[in-house]
Amino acid sequence: MDMVTFYRTSGVFIILVALGFTISQTGITKLFNYPQILRSPVDVILSKYYKGGAKLKFFWTCFALSSLMLIPMSAIFYKVLNRNDTPYLIIGAAFGMVSGVFYVLGLMRWTFLADNLSSKYINEVDNTNMKETIEIIFQSFHVYCGNSIGETMGFLCMGIWISISGISMIGSKILPSFIGLGFIVCGIGIFLGPLEWVGVKFANKVNKLSMKILMLLLVYMGIKLIIC
């Protein structure tokens, strides 16, 4: 494959991943009041998930698969942006690939675990002990897979990857420097997300805004690669 074809194929792929993230998150937000509901009691979360049905499960699966695509996207970024003066880029690519793994580990609990537990929770109307057990199981996975792996390790690794990629974009002949600056800012905003767990409440809003802006920058980057 020649470089022009690689750039164009990569551009289409990047755009599709950005759209996958945006569409799946929009669907989850509409059906599940995400991400605000994640701070609700377990009974509210499981009941809301159960009401979402197959459509909500579909959007969560798409969200997880979009996150998995961060692994090949990291490799694409490395191929497109690598130059003699960017030896540090391999570090960014490594963090990007790891972030994809962390996100998938965190998100797939919704596709399988939450689906199974919510069904049992709703059907065990009169079994208080069973419902309490289900709540403990869900909360344990919610804290470990969600807060610890997805929303901490995932955010930290992705923030580092995006920031390092942005630094390398500033000297790129393919992309304008302002895109690199945008990536750096978004990377820092994503990196700050876990500060919510130590009491910095606005960190979550900064993180979500950075993610939304990043999706727009990815679409722009994809278009630039297609028309280069």
Contacts in CASP RR format, 6 or more apart in sequence:
PFRMAT RR
TARGET T0000
AUTHOR 0000-0000-0000
METHOD contacts of the structure
MODEL  1
MDMVTFYRTSGVFIILVALGFTISQTGITKLFNYPQILRSPVDVILSKYY
KGGAKLKFFWTCFALSSLMLIPMSAIFYKVLNRNDTPYLIIGAAFGMVSG
VFYVLGLMRWTFLADNLSSKYINEVDNTNMKETIEIIFQSFHVYCGNSIG
ETMGFLCMGIWISISGISMIGSKILPSFIGLGFIVCGIGIFLGPLEWVGV
KFANKVNKLSMKILMLLLVYMGIKLIIC
1 9 0 8 1.000
4 228 0 8 1.000
6 79 0 8 1.000
7 80 0 8 1.000
7 174 0 8 1.000
7 225 0 8 1.000
7 226 0 8 1.000
7 228 0 8 1.000
8 225 0 8 1.000
8 226 0 8 1.000
8 228 0 8 1.000
10 76 0 8 1.000
10 79 0 8 1.000
10 80 0 8 1.000
10 222 0 8 1.000
10 225 0 8 1.000
11 221 0 8 1.000
11 222 0 8 1.000
11 223 0 8 1.000
11 225 0 8 1.000
11 226 0 8 1.000
12 222 0 8 1.000
12 226 0 8 1.000
13 69 0 8 1.000
13 72 0 8 1.000
13 73 0 8 1.000
13 76 0 8 1.000
14 73 0 8 1.000
14 76 0 8 1.000
14 218 0 8 1.000
14 219 0 8 1.000
14 221 0 8 1.000
14 222 0 8 1.000
14 225 0 8 1.000
15 218 0 8 1.000
15 219 0 8 1.000
15 222 0 8 1.000
15 223 0 8 1.000
17 66 0 8 1.000
17 69 0 8 1.000
17 70 0 8 1.000
17 73 0 8 1.000
17 218 0 8 1.000
18 215 0 8 1.000
18 216 0 8 1.000
18 218 0 8 1.000
18 219 0 8 1.000
19 219 0 8 1.000
20 62 0 8 1.000
20 63 0 8 1.000
20 66 0 8 1.000
21 63 0 8 1.000
21 66 0 8 1.000
21 67 0 8 1.000
21 211 0 8 1.000
21 215 0 8 1.000
22 215 0 8 1.000
23 62 0 8 1.000
24 59 0 8 1.000
24 60 0 8 1.000
24 62 0 8 1.000
24 63 0 8 1.000
24 66 0 8 1.000
25 34 0 8 1.000
25 63 0 8 1.000
27 59 0 8 1.000
28 34 0 8 1.000
28 56 0 8 1.000
28 59 0 8 1.000
28 60 0 8 1.000
28 63 0 8 1.000
29 35 0 8 1.000
31 52 0 8 1.000
31 55 0 8 1.000
31 56 0 8 1.000
31 59 0 8 1.000
32 48 0 8 1.000
32 49 0 8 1.000
32 52 0 8 1.000
32 56 0 8 1.000
33 48 0 8 1.000
35 204 0 8 1.000
35 208 0 8 1.000
37 44 0 8 1.000
37 45 0 8 1.000
37 48 0 8 1.000
38 45 0 8 1.000
38 142 0 8 1.000
40 48 0 8 1.000
42 135 0 8 1.000
42 138 0 8 1.000
42 139 0 8 1.000
42 142 0 8 1.000
43 121 0 8 1.000
43 131 0 8 1.000
43 135 0 8 1.000
45 114 0 8 1.000
45 138 0 8 1.000
45 142 0 8 1.000
46 114 0 8 1.000
46 117 0 8 1.000
46 118 0 8 1.000
46 121 0 8 1.000
46 122 0 8 1.000
46 134 0 8 1.000
46 135 0 8 1.000
46 138 0 8 1.000
47 118 0 8 1.000
47 121 0 8 1.000
47 122 0 8 1.000
49 56 0 8 1.000
49 110 0 8 1.000
49 114 0 8 1.000
49 115 0 8 1.000
49 118 0 8 1.000
50 118 0 8 1.000
50 119 0 8 1.000
50 121 0 8 1.000
50 122 0 8 1.000
57 110 0 8 1.000
57 111 0 8 1.000
57 115 0 8 1.000
60 107 0 8 1.000
60 110 0 8 1.000
60 111 0 8 1.000
60 114 0 8 1.000
61 111 0 8 1.000
63 107 0 8 1.000
63 110 0 8 1.000
64 103 0 8 1.000
64 104 0 8 1.000
64 107 0 8 1.000
64 108 0 8 1.000
64 110 0 8 1.000
64 111 0 8 1.000
67 100 0 8 1.000
67 103 0 8 1.000
67 104 0 8 1.000
67 107 0 8 1.000
68 100 0 8 1.000
68 103 0 8 1.000
68 104 0 8 1.000
70 96 0 8 1.000
70 97 0 8 1.000
70 99 0 8 1.000
70 100 0 8 1.000
70 103 0 8 1.000
70 158 0 8 1.000
71 96 0 8 1.000
71 97 0 8 1.000
71 100 0 8 1.000
71 101 0 8 1.000
74 92 0 8 1.000
74 93 0 8 1.000
74 94 0 8 1.000
74 95 0 8 1.000
74 96 0 8 1.000
74 97 0 8 1.000
74 99 0 8 1.000
74 161 0 8 1.000
75 93 0 8 1.000
75 97 0 8 1.000
77 89 0 8 1.000
77 93 0 8 1.000
77 161 0 8 1.000
77 165 0 8 1.000
78 89 0 8 1.000
78 90 0 8 1.000
78 92 0 8 1.000
78 93 0 8 1.000
80 174 0 8 1.000
80 225 0 8 1.000
81 89 0 8 1.000
81 165 0 8 1.000
81 168 0 8 1.000
81 169 0 8 1.000
81 172 0 8 1.000
82 89 0 8 1.000
82 90 0 8 1.000
82 168 0 8 1.000
83 168 0 8 1.000
83 171 0 8 1.000
83 172 0 8 1.000
85 171 0 8 1.000
86 168 0 8 1.000
88 164 0 8 1.000
88 167 0 8 1.000
88 168 0 8 1.000
89 164 0 8 1.000
89 165 0 8 1.000
89 168 0 8 1.000
91 160 0 8 1.000
91 164 0 8 1.000
92 160 0 8 1.000
92 161 0 8 1.000
92 164 0 8 1.000
92 165 0 8 1.000
93 161 0 8 1.000
95 157 0 8 1.000
95 158 0 8 1.000
95 159 0 8 1.000
95 160 0 8 1.000
95 161 0 8 1.000
95 164 0 8 1.000
96 157 0 8 1.000
96 158 0 8 1.000
96 160 0 8 1.000
96 161 0 8 1.000
98 153 0 8 1.000
98 154 0 8 1.000
98 157 0 8 1.000
99 153 0 8 1.000
99 154 0 8 1.000
99 157 0 8 1.000
99 158 0 8 1.000
99 159 0 8 1.000
99 161 0 8 1.000
100 154 0 8 1.000
100 157 0 8 1.000
100 158 0 8 1.000
102 149 0 8 1.000
102 150 0 8 1.000
102 153 0 8 1.000
102 154 0 8 1.000
102 157 0 8 1.000
103 150 0 8 1.000
103 154 0 8 1.000
103 158 0 8 1.000
105 145 0 8 1.000
105 149 0 8 1.000
105 150 0 8 1.000
106 145 0 8 1.000
106 146 0 8 1.000
106 149 0 8 1.000
106 150 0 8 1.000
107 150 0 8 1.000
109 141 0 8 1.000
109 142 0 8 1.000
109 145 0 8 1.000
109 146 0 8 1.000
113 138 0 8 1.000
113 141 0 8 1.000
114 138 0 8 1.000
117 134 0 8 1.000
117 137 0 8 1.000
117 138 0 8 1.000
120 130 0 8 1.000
120 134 0 8 1.000
121 131 0 8 1.000
121 134 0 8 1.000
121 135 0 8 1.000
124 130 0 8 1.000
124 131 0 8 1.000
124 134 0 8 1.000
147 197 0 8 1.000
151 193 0 8 1.000
151 194 0 8 1.000
152 194 0 8 1.000
152 197 0 8 1.000
155 190 0 8 1.000
155 191 0 8 1.000
155 193 0 8 1.000
155 194 0 8 1.000
155 207 0 8 1.000
156 191 0 8 1.000
156 194 0 8 1.000
158 187 0 8 1.000
158 190 0 8 1.000
158 191 0 8 1.000
159 186 0 8 1.000
159 187 0 8 1.000
159 188 0 8 1.000
159 189 0 8 1.000
159 190 0 8 1.000
159 191 0 8 1.000
160 187 0 8 1.000
160 191 0 8 1.000
162 183 0 8 1.000
162 184 0 8 1.000
162 186 0 8 1.000
162 187 0 8 1.000
162 190 0 8 1.000
162 214 0 8 1.000
163 183 0 8 1.000
163 184 0 8 1.000
163 187 0 8 1.000
163 188 0 8 1.000
163 191 0 8 1.000
165 180 0 8 1.000
165 183 0 8 1.000
166 179 0 8 1.000
166 180 0 8 1.000
166 181 0 8 1.000
166 182 0 8 1.000
166 183 0 8 1.000
166 184 0 8 1.000
167 180 0 8 1.000
167 184 0 8 1.000
169 175 0 8 1.000
169 177 0 8 1.000
169 179 0 8 1.000
169 180 0 8 1.000
169 183 0 8 1.000
170 177 0 8 1.000
170 180 0 8 1.000
170 181 0 8 1.000
171 177 0 8 1.000
174 224 0 8 1.000
174 225 0 8 1.000
174 228 0 8 1.000
175 221 0 8 1.000
175 224 0 8 1.000
179 217 0 8 1.000
179 220 0 8 1.000
179 221 0 8 1.000
179 224 0 8 1.000
182 213 0 8 1.000
182 217 0 8 1.000
183 214 0 8 1.000
183 217 0 8 1.000
185 210 0 8 1.000
185 213 0 8 1.000
186 210 0 8 1.000
186 211 0 8 1.000
186 213 0 8 1.000
186 214 0 8 1.000
186 217 0 8 1.000
187 210 0 8 1.000
187 214 0 8 1.000
188 210 0 8 1.000
189 206 0 8 1.000
189 207 0 8 1.000
189 209 0 8 1.000
189 210 0 8 1.000
190 207 0 8 1.000
190 210 0 8 1.000
190 211 0 8 1.000
190 214 0 8 1.000
192 200 0 8 1.000
192 203 0 8 1.000
192 206 0 8 1.000
192 207 0 8 1.000
193 203 0 8 1.000
193 204 0 8 1.000
193 206 0 8 1.000
193 207 0 8 1.000
194 203 0 8 1.000
195 203 0 8 1.000
196 203 0 8 1.000
196 204 0 8 1.000
196 207 0 8 1.000
END
